[in-house]
Every structure is written in C-alpha cells, then in structure tokens.
Amino acid sequence: MNKINDTSVVKQQYETANNLNTRISIHDKYSTNQMGFRNWIVSNYKIEEGAEVLEIGCGTGDMWKNRESLIGRCSKLVLSDFSEGMLLTAKDNVGNFDNIEYRALDIQKIPYEDKTFDVVIANMMLYHVPDLDKGLAEVRRVLKKEGHFYCATYGEHGIIEYLSKILFTYGVEDNVNKNFTLQNGNEILSNFFQKVKKLEYKDSLAVTNIDDMVEYIYSCSGMVSLNGVPKQVIKDILIKNMTGGILNVPKEYGMFIAS
C-alpha cells in the first residue's frame, strides 16, 4: 500500500463519498466496541455554549448527523473539506442550519483571522496533509488561546498491518501512511501546542460476511498491487483465515486533544 501525500491523489480518492462510505460501513457492521468510534470521538469533545467551531476534513458529515443539540451549542460551525463533492454529501447528511457554513478549504491555508475558533477538529486526515507543519501552524493560528484541537487518527498496528500479512503473496506491503499516527502524533503536536493528551479507543472487527471485507480492501487506494487480481482469489484467502465463521481483524484507533 503506497503512501498517500500527493494532493491530487488525495483529491481523486475523496472526490465522492463512495470509497469512504465503503470503509465506514465495515466499521458500522462489524466493530466489537458497540459504542462506535464516531460516538466515542464526539463524547470527548468539550464544546461550550456559544463556541465557534471549525472542522477540517468533515468528509460525509456523519459525525454531526442527528446531533442537533451539539450543533445548537455552537454560535458558528464551519464544516469544511478539501473536496467539493464530499461537502455536497455532508450538506445532504447534516442539513441546513443558520449557524452552519459549508466551505471548501485547505488546512495549509485556512482563510480565517487569527484566534477565530474555540474548537478546531481534524479527524482521520492529518496524515494526508503534504506540509503537515504548515497545516498545524495554521490550526494553531486560528485557534483561540484557551481553545482545543481534536484530531483522531489510526495506529500503526491495525487493519492494514494485518491485511499486509495475509496478502503478502500479491505484493501487498505494510506501507501505511505514517505521517501522523498514534505512535508519533504526540511528538508532532508538541511542536505547536503546550498540552497534548492521547486517548485510545479499544476495538476490533469481527467480520462474518467476507464479501464486505473484499469490498473494503478494493476501496483502499493503497492496494495498488491488487489491480488485476480477481476478487474471488482474495476472498478465498480471507476465508482460510476465518475462525468459527469469523474473520477477526485488529484495529488501532484513538485521538489527540491539544491545547
């Protein structure tokens, strides 16, 4: 799986919500932690009444879907993404509110004044930023002095590492993008923020329908070595790794809170 940090590649990968929805759905169906990663992330937000909030890389907007009370706490909520197509999906999912603005922007050049936001959020996207130092400097610039920055990410010992081990025959390597992970995120954020706290989310996948796992694999742009490999071949390998009708896949996710 190739590292993704080229802006054009990332934009193509997230031009529409199809691939992202495929990857989200497998977590919704088979996660062993019933709380759900998104619910867990939101449960750790500290959003005071009247807060001005910016989310960068909001994706499909599912994090805010059916959360009217949380939205209502914000005097201003900017849901932004690099992809115009993704923003259209987010707008459909979340809806129109007087205090919500949907905006296409790049974290490396945030079009807001210094110290504008009480809360900035950037979940599962910092590893894609070409110049991460520049992006984090921008986050720090637009964040108020007592504000908080929330950023969820993955670890280096989760789904991709597992898949690379069982699919190594087809040249799949554990080249997961390690630009910003649970292992190095603390050190990176400490260059810009005085306080950094790491929280870990305990979870795994217990997959019973292997076809779903196959679709997940082919939705990952990094699985370039699988081009031309019949899906049935991959399915057969996954079936051989099942125990009692279940494919147990490790997950490693968490988040940082910086201030």
N, C-alpha and C positions, 0 to 999 in steps of 0.2 A: 504494500500500500504506500503510495507516494505521498510525500509531504505536500500539503496544500498551503501555499502562502502567496501565490500569484493572484493579484486582484481579479484578472479576467477569468481565471479558472473558478475562483470562488463565486463570482457573479453568475457564471454559467450554471454552476452547481445549484445555486439557490434562486435561479431566475423565477421558478414557480415552486409551489409547495409540494409537488408530487413526491419527490425523493425524501423530503423532510417528513412528510406525513407517513411514509412507509416506515421510516426509522422510529418515529414517535409511537406508531401503532403497536409495534412489537413490545415496547415497554409497557404500554397500557394493558396488553393482553396477558403478558407472562411474568411481570415483575413479582417477586416473592414478598417484597415490602408493600403491603396494601395501602399505605399512606399515599404513595405516589411521589415521584421526585419533584414534580411541579408544586404540589401542595406543600411539600416539605420546604422548598425554597421560599415560597410565599410566607410560610409560617415564621420564617426568620427575618422577614422584613420589619423594620421599625419605621412606619410612615405615620407621622403625626398629622393631626387635623390642620389643613391649610398648607401642606407641604407641596413644593414644586418638584416634580419627579421627571427624570429623563431615562427611558430605556433605550439602549443602543442594541440593535440586532434583535428586535422584538419577534422576528420570524412570523409564525402564523397567528400570533397574538393570543394563543391558548392560555397563557399564564394569567391573562386578565379576563377571560371569558367567564361570565356569570359571577363576577366579583364586583357587583355594583357598590357594595358598602365600602370596599377598599378604594375603588375609583372615586367615590364620593368624598373620601377624606382628602383627596388631592385638590388643591386650588388650580393646579395645572399639571397635566400628564401628557408628556410627549412620547409617543410610540414611534420609534424610528427604525429604519433598516436600510441596508445598502441596496437592497433590491426593491424596485417599484412593484414588481409582481407580488412579492411577499407582503408588501404593505396593503395591496388590494385584498389579499386573503385575510390579513389581520383586521382590516376595517369591516369585512363581512362577518368575522367571528366575534369581534368585540362590540361593534356598532358605533353609532354617533352619540357623543356626549358633549355638552357645552364646554367641558374642561379638558377634552382630549384633542390633541393635534397629532395628525399622522404626517410624518416627514421623512423623506429620503435624505440620508446624510452619511458621511464617512467619519468614523471615530478619530481619524488622524487630523481632521479639520472641522471641529464642532462649531456650527455657526451661532453661538450664543456668547453673551458677555461673561466676563469673569464672575465667579461666585453667584451664579444664577440659580442653581439647584440644591435642594436639601438632600436629595437622594439621586444617585446615578446607578443604573443597573446595566450589566453587560454579561448575560448568561450564555455559556457554551459558544463563544465566538472569539474570544481574545486570541486564541491560537491561530486564527486566520489573518490577523492584522499584520500587513507587511512590515510596518515600522511600529512595533509594539511600544517602544519607549515614547515615541511621538504621540501615540494614542493615549497612553496612560497620563502623559503630561497634560494633554487636553482635558481628560477627565478631571484631573486634579485642579485644573484652571477653572472649570465651570462649576465645581463643587464648592458649596459654602464652607466656611471654616469649621463648623460643627457638623458638617454633613457626613453621610455614609455612602460608600461604594460597595455594591454587592455584585459578585461575579462567580457564577457556578462554572465548573469545569469537570473534566474527567481525570482519572489517574492513568498511570502507565501500565497497569496490570489488570486490565479489564477485558472487554469483549474482543477487541482487535487482537490483543496478545493471544487469547485463546484460539480465535479463528486461524491465526497465522500458524499455530502449531499443528492444527489438524488438516490444514490445506497447503502445507509446505510443498507437497508434491507438485503443485501447479504454480510454484514460484511466488506464492503469497508470503511476503515478509512483514515482520512487525516494524514497519516504517511509519507508525502512527505519528502524527504531528505532535511534537513535544515542546512547542514554543511556549505553551502555558498550561501546566498540569498541576495536579495536587502535590506533586513532588517538588516542583520548582517555583510555584506561584507565590509562596510566602517571600522568598528572596527577591523576586522580581518586583512585587508590590511594595516591599520595604524601601525601595529606592525612591518612592514617591509619596508614601504615607507613613505617618508616625506609628500607627497601631494597625496590626493585621492579625486577624483571627481566622483559623481554619476549622471548618465543620465538615465531618464526614457522614455520608449517607450510606447506611448498610443495606445492601440489596443484591439480587442476582436474578437471572432469568430461568424459568422452568418451562421450556418450550415443548408443547405437545403436538403441534402441527408444524412439521418440518418445512412445508411449503412457505410458511410465513418467514422462517429463518432464511430460506433461499432468497426470497424477495428482498429481505433486509440486506443480505450480502451484495446483491447486484445493484442495490440503490446507493451503495457506498462508492463514490467516485475513485477512491484509492484502490479498489480491487481491479486495477487495470490488467493484471496478468490473467484474469479470468475471461477476458474477451475471447469469444470463440469456444469456450468450454461449455458443453451442454449442461443445463440446469439439473438434469437428472443425475449426472455424474456427481455434482456437488451434493445433491440430495442423498444419494447413496452413502457418501462419506459421513454425512451428518447422522444418518440413521444408525450407522455402525457405532457411533459414539453415544447413542442413547442408552439410558439405564432405566429399566422398568417403564418404557414408553415415554421417558422424559429426557430432553437434552438440557443438562444443567450448565449454564453459561455464567461465569463470574462477571460482576460489574464493579466498577470503582468510580464513584461519583461523589462530589461534595461541592463546597463553596467557600469563598473567602469574603470576609467583611472587613473593609479597610476604612480608616478614618484619619 
